[in-house]
Structure formats: C-alpha cells, structure tokens
Amino acid sequence: MEDREIIMEENKNEGLPSIIRIGNTFYLTKSASPQFADIAYNPLFEAVKEVIEKYKNIVIDFKLGYYNSASNLVIKKLFDLLSANAYKCKPLVNWYYYTADEMMLEKGEILQEFNTKIQFNLIQFND
C-alpha cells in the first residue's frame, strides 16, 4: 500500500487549495489566494524535497482551474526545484486544462517550453 499524505485540505473560505501526495505523485487542485500562498505551498515544497530523495521519479498533477499571480510564483519555485534535482529523479508534470480555457493551455505551453528538464504532458479536460 502506497503512503498517502494530505498536505493541504481545500478551504474555499480562505482560498486554500487541495494538495495530496500518494507515493511519488502530488495532486494539486485549485489555486491558492495570493494572501495564503505561503501557508498553502511551503508544506508542498518540503514534501517534494522528501519525495525527490526517496523515489527515482516524481509526478505533479496540476488541475488548477485558474492561474493567478500566486500560482505563477509557486510554479516557478516548484519547477526550479524539480529542474535542479532532475539528475536525482525524473520529474513529470501533467498540466490539465479545460477545452475552452485557452489561457491555461497557453500557460502550460509556455511552462513546457521553458522547463526542458521536466517531462511535460498537456492534458485536455472536456467542459
């Protein structure tokens, strides 16, 4: 049985996302409100560092729903961490976007282009 950790429970009132780790895979849904980004994502970075040391690969599933300034800063920091450790583990990012959400697709394409040490999948949701 794979170990499971709830890193952050979604709290719509405070604008906190859901972040769950199962084995070497992280599931991020929703984006944090900018004022709560540190509270939401600092535990994520610590958990990612632990997984990098423990596993030969790491998977991050992004199902954000929207992309804001807090998301941008967090994703940059996370991708920097993954790229810097690509020699230890094989990072894989699954970037989900809704069919009609051209902005999320475009953000995913840009992230893919600039993060060459990370395997990147753009995955379309049906609306």
N, C-alpha and C positions, 0 to 999 in steps of 0.2 A: 504494500500500500504506500503510495507516494505521500510525502508530508505536505500538509496544506496549512497555509497561514493567511489570515485576514489581516492585511496591513492597514487598510482603512475601510471603514464602512461608509457607504454613501449617506450623506446627510444633506438633503435638499435645502433645509432652512439655513444651514451655514455654508452651503456651496462646496461641500466636500465630495470628492469622487469615491468610487469603489475601486479598491486595489486589492487583488487576491493573487497569491502565489500558490501554485500546485507544482511541486517538484522544481523543475528549472523554467517553468513558464509563468509569466506575470500577465494578468488580465487587468487592463485599465479601462474603466468606462466612465464617461462624463469627464468634464474638465473642472478643476478647482477654481473657485472665485479667486481673483488676484490677492485679496487680503488674507486668504488662508492657504496660499500655495506652499509656503514653508512647512506649515503644520502637516499638510497632506503629503508632500513629496519627500521630505527628509527621511522618513522611515523607508520609503521606496528605495532611495539610494543606498542605504545601509543594507537592505535585503538583497539588492542587486550585487553589491560587493561580495556578500556571503555566497551567493549562487555562483558567481564567477570563480571563486576559489574552490567550490565543491563539485561543479559539473564541467563537462567539456564543451557544453553549448548552453545558450540561454535564448529564450524566446520571449518577446514582448508583444502582446496583442493590444493595439490601440483601437478602441471604439469610443472615441471622444464625443461625438455628436456635434461639437463646435470647437473652434480653435480661437483662443484668446491670448492676450499678452503673457499671462501666467503659463499657459500651455507652451508657448514658444520658448520661454526661458527654461522651463523644466526639460523639455525635449532636447534642447541644445545641450544642457548639462548631462542628461542621460546618454545621449549619443556620443558626447565626448568621452564619457566613462566607458561605454561599450567599445568605441574605436581604440582607445588607449589600451584596452585589455583583449583586443581581438587575437593577439598571439596566444593567449591562455584559453580562450573559449571562442566558439563560433557564434557570434550574435546574429539573431534572426528577428526582424521586425515585420509584423503583419499589420498593415495600415488599412483599416476598414473605412469606407466612405459610402454614403448613400448615393444612389444613381443620380439624383438631381442636384447633389451638392458638389458643384464644380470647384468651389474654394477648397474643400477638404481633399479632393483629388489633386488639385494643383499643389497644395502644401505637401502632400505625400510625394509627388513627383520631384519637388524641389529637395526635400529631405533625402530622397533616394539618390539624387544627382550629387549631393554634397557629402554624403556619408558612404564612401566607396568601400570601407572595411566591414560594412554591415550588409548582410543579405537582406533584401527588402522585397516584400510582396505587397502589391496594391490589390485589395480585395473589395469588390463592389457588393454592397447590400442592395436588396430590392426595397423600394419605398413601400 
